[in-house]
Structure formats: C-alpha cells, structure tokens
Amino acid sequence: MLRVLLAVLAGLGVVKTLPKQDAGPESGNLETLLSAGSDYAAMYRSLETVHKPVDPPDLSKLKLTEISESEGRIEAPLGDVLVVGASFGEWGGRIEVFKGEERVFASKAWWRNPRAAVKVGERLFVLEGLRHLGGSTGQITEVAKTPSGWTAEVLAVLPDAPSAWAIDENDELIIVTHAGRAVRFTKDNQLRQF
C-alpha cells in the first residue's frame, strides 16, 4: 500500500525527496524507498523520522484556529462561488465549487480529506488531512479559477495531518500539525519550518 501511495504522489509531482533515514544517504529519493527490502522496514524508518520529538514552536503571537476532529464538511465563499469540501475519513472525500445551486467543479478522490478552508488575500487554500490507524497525512490544496476552469491543485505535502492554522503578520499561512510541528506556507508556495 505504501508503494502505491508513493507512486501516486510521485506521479503528481508532490514527492521528490524523502527525509534522512537512519541507514542510507543524506536524503533518499523515491526510487530508494520503493526498492527498500520491505514496505514495513521503509515505513518504520519513515515513522522514526516523522515522530522524532521536536521543541515546541513559539506560537504565542499567533491567533490559532483549531481544526475540528469531528466536522466532516467545510464551506468557504470565493468571489461569486461557494467552495464546499467533505471528508469521509479513510474513504476519501471531495472538493466542489458551486455557483448558486449549480455545481461547476468537483474533485473526488480516495486521498482527498478537506479539514479547513483558509482565505489568504485573494487565494483560497484547503487544508487536508487524515489520521487513521497510526498514520497521519496532510496537504495544502489551492482552489482557483484558471482560464480553462476551476482547479484543486495540491501545492504542498505536510509532515502530518493539520490540527490548527493561523495567518501571520506577513500574510503567510502557518499550520500546526498533530505531531506539534509548525510550518510556514510562503507566498511563493514553499513549505518552511516555522
């Protein structure tokens, strides 16, 4: 299953390098992980990297908005449309755009898990994430109107599922994950440690 997930993410261009693992080069690539002796060994090394304790970041100056664990639906106005997301846990979810009663865009997938909608300036980001059976995943998706129509494009993969967010004094998105990490999503679509 891990191999399938990584192959899908590689096809989308969201997985390029992996964090340093205990055995191996400074940074492994996707081929290194896929050729690992077993999925369990690779997953164990990956979890060791994700679950290393970190010093808690100083978030005292931010007005954090917590993401509900039980809420499976989000809504956010964007211009003259309404963006709606629904998460069905491990069964995936959807992001849709409605103009009045008419659905003008839909993105449904097993890996879609919208948890919060955040407007930063004129941009709308959907924070997606799932914690299930010991795994924790997250991503930042931008919903936007392009000349060819609406899109829901994954811009960054989070270290794990998001649990809270804030917008800082520079109008950049700060995301706190369930593992207690804080990351900054910059205006040029880069994910940086906070």
QUITA-V99940 format. One record per residue. PSI is psi in whole degrees, 0 to 359 (* if undefined). OMEGA is omega in degrees with one decimal (* if undefined). D_FIRST is the distance of its C-alpha to the first C-alpha in Angstrom with 1 decimal. Layout:
# QUITA-V99940
psi->{PSI & PSI}
omega->{OMEGA & OMEGA}
d_first->{D_FIRST & D_FIRST}
This chain:
# QUITA-V99940
psi->{319 & 319 & 319 & 313 & 313 & 323 & 319 & 313 & 324 & 320 & 328 & 349 & 12 & 346 & 117 & 307 & 159 & 157 & 160 & 138 & 162 & 321 & 124 & 188 & 171 & 316 & 127 & 159 & 179 & 319 & 322 & 314 & 317 & 333 & 9 & 154 & 321 & 156 & 322 & 319 & 316 & 318 & 320 & 314 & 321 & 317 & 325 & 319 & 316 & 322 & 14 & 137 & 142 & 153 & 134 & 136 & 155 & 103 & 13 & 335 & 358 & 146 & 94 & 140 & 118 & 147 & 126 & 136 & 332 & 339 & 121 & 8 & 140 & 153 & 141 & 128 & 144 & 99 & 235 & 17 & 169 & 125 & 128 & 134 & 148 & 134 & 131 & 33 & 226 & 352 & 5 & 205 & 198 & 156 & 127 & 155 & 128 & 136 & 104 & 233 & 352 & 128 & 121 & 351 & 143 & 135 & 110 & 135 & 159 & 339 & 3 & 124 & 72 & 131 & 333 & 149 & 129 & 123 & 124 & 108 & 234 & 2 & 147 & 122 & 140 & 121 & 121 & 149 & 157 & 131 & 121 & 129 & 43 & 349 & 155 & 119 & 157 & 158 & 162 & 124 & 136 & 130 & 123 & 154 & 127 & 170 & 332 & 1 & 192 & 148 & 157 & 90 & 129 & 122 & 332 & 147 & 127 & 158 & 330 & 189 & 141 & 146 & 340 & 162 & 162 & 162 & 126 & 183 & 344 & 12 & 40 & 149 & 127 & 130 & 131 & 131 & 170 & 334 & 1 & 6 & 150 & 131 & 153 & 129 & 110 & 167 & 336 & 27 & 33 & 144 & 122 & 151 & 140 & *}
omega->{178.7 & 179.2 & 179.7 & -180.0 & -179.9 & 178.3 & 177.4 & 180.0 & 177.9 & 177.9 & 177.5 & 179.8 & -177.1 & 176.0 & 179.3 & 177.0 & -179.2 & 179.2 & 178.8 & 178.0 & -176.3 & 179.3 & 177.1 & -176.5 & -179.4 & 174.8 & 179.0 & 174.0 & -175.6 & -179.7 & 178.1 & -178.9 & -177.6 & -179.7 & 179.2 & -176.2 & 178.1 & 176.9 & -177.5 & 178.9 & 179.8 & -179.4 & 179.2 & 178.7 & 179.2 & 179.8 & 176.1 & -179.3 & -177.1 & -171.8 & 175.1 & 179.9 & 178.6 & 173.9 & -179.4 & 179.2 & 177.6 & -177.8 & -171.8 & -178.3 & -177.6 & 173.6 & -175.8 & 172.5 & -179.4 & 178.2 & -176.7 & 175.9 & -173.2 & -177.4 & -178.8 & -176.8 & 174.8 & 174.9 & 177.6 & 174.7 & 176.8 & -175.0 & -178.2 & 179.1 & 176.1 & 176.4 & -177.7 & 176.6 & 177.1 & 178.2 & 178.7 & 177.8 & -176.1 & 177.3 & 176.4 & -178.3 & -176.8 & 169.8 & -178.2 & 176.3 & 179.9 & 170.6 & -170.5 & 178.5 & -175.4 & 174.5 & -177.5 & 178.9 & 174.7 & 173.3 & -179.7 & 179.1 & 178.4 & -178.8 & 176.4 & 176.4 & -178.9 & -178.4 & -179.6 & 174.5 & -175.1 & 177.0 & 177.9 & -173.5 & 178.4 & -176.9 & 177.0 & 178.7 & 173.5 & 176.4 & -177.4 & 177.8 & 178.6 & 169.7 & -176.1 & 176.5 & 177.4 & 177.4 & 179.7 & -179.4 & 177.4 & 177.7 & 176.0 & -178.9 & 175.3 & 173.6 & -175.1 & 174.0 & 178.2 & 177.6 & -179.5 & 178.9 & -178.5 & 176.9 & 171.2 & -172.7 & 175.5 & -178.2 & -178.1 & 174.8 & -179.1 & 178.0 & 173.1 & -173.3 & 179.0 & 176.4 & 178.4 & 178.5 & 175.8 & 172.3 & -175.3 & -177.3 & 177.5 & -175.8 & 174.5 & -175.6 & 175.9 & -179.0 & 174.7 & -177.7 & -179.5 & 178.5 & 177.9 & 177.5 & 174.0 & 178.6 & 177.9 & 173.7 & -171.6 & 179.4 & 177.8 & 172.6 & 176.5 & 177.4 & -178.4 & 174.5 & -177.7 & *}
d_first->{0.0 & 3.8 & 5.4 & 5.1 & 6.3 & 8.7 & 9.9 & 10.7 & 12.4 & 14.1 & 15.4 & 16.9 & 18.5 & 17.4 & 15.7 & 18.5 & 18.9 & 17.3 & 19.5 & 21.4 & 19.9 & 22.1 & 22.1 & 22.4 & 24.1 & 25.1 & 22.2 & 19.2 & 18.0 & 14.7 & 15.6 & 16.3 & 13.0 & 11.2 & 13.9 & 13.7 & 14.5 & 11.4 & 8.1 & 10.2 & 13.2 & 11.8 & 10.4 & 13.9 & 15.8 & 14.3 & 15.2 & 18.6 & 19.3 & 18.4 & 20.3 & 23.4 & 26.5 & 28.2 & 31.8 & 31.9 & 32.9 & 36.4 & 35.7 & 39.2 & 40.5 & 37.7 & 37.8 & 34.3 & 32.9 & 30.5 & 27.5 & 27.7 & 24.9 & 26.2 & 27.1 & 24.7 & 26.9 & 28.4 & 31.4 & 33.1 & 36.1 & 36.0 & 39.3 & 40.2 & 36.7 & 34.5 & 30.8 & 28.9 & 25.4 & 23.7 & 20.6 & 19.2 & 16.8 & 13.2 & 14.5 & 15.3 & 18.8 & 21.4 & 24.1 & 27.3 & 30.8 & 33.9 & 37.4 & 39.6 & 38.2 & 36.5 & 32.8 & 32.9 & 29.2 & 25.8 & 22.3 & 19.8 & 16.0 & 13.0 & 12.8 & 16.6 & 18.0 & 21.6 & 23.4 & 26.6 & 28.7 & 30.9 & 33.7 & 34.8 & 37.9 & 37.4 & 33.6 & 31.1 & 27.8 & 25.2 & 23.3 & 19.9 & 17.7 & 15.8 & 15.9 & 14.1 & 13.5 & 14.4 & 12.3 & 14.5 & 14.1 & 17.1 & 18.7 & 22.2 & 22.9 & 26.4 & 28.0 & 30.9 & 33.3 & 33.6 & 36.2 & 33.8 & 32.7 & 30.4 & 27.1 & 24.4 & 23.1 & 20.7 & 22.9 & 21.2 & 18.1 & 19.3 & 18.7 & 17.6 & 18.7 & 22.3 & 25.0 & 28.2 & 29.8 & 33.2 & 35.1 & 37.2 & 40.7 & 39.5 & 37.6 & 34.2 & 31.3 & 30.4 & 27.2 & 26.8 & 23.4 & 22.7 & 22.7 & 26.2 & 25.8 & 27.8 & 27.2 & 29.5 & 28.6 & 31.5 & 33.5 & 32.2 & 28.6 & 27.8 & 26.0 & 28.2 & 28.4 & 31.1}
